[in-house]
Amino acid sequence: MKEKLNKLFIKHFSINIKKIENSNIKNTEKWDSFSHINLILEIEEKFKLKKIKPSKIANLTSYKACYKYIITEQSK
């Protein structure tokens, strides 16, 4: 699961694998509002999640938050 999420972060943000787990919207240069929405859409698709609510999208601003959200949703 982490490997799949890592690939998404590399694809969307061109980030070094060593920096992925500490990446967030503030410290990742290519993470803007457009790339954020694209990331969320792809997370929904790749992890087969229901549509993520806008209130949740606003909180998914780090790798760790995305990872935690995916684990929580997949365990339901």
Secondary structure as UniProt FT lines:
FT   HELIX           2..13
FT   HELIX           17..22
FT   TURN            25..27
FT   TURN            29..30
FT   HELIX           33..46
FT   TURN            47..48
FT   HELIX           54..57
FT   TURN            58..59
FT   HELIX           63..74
//
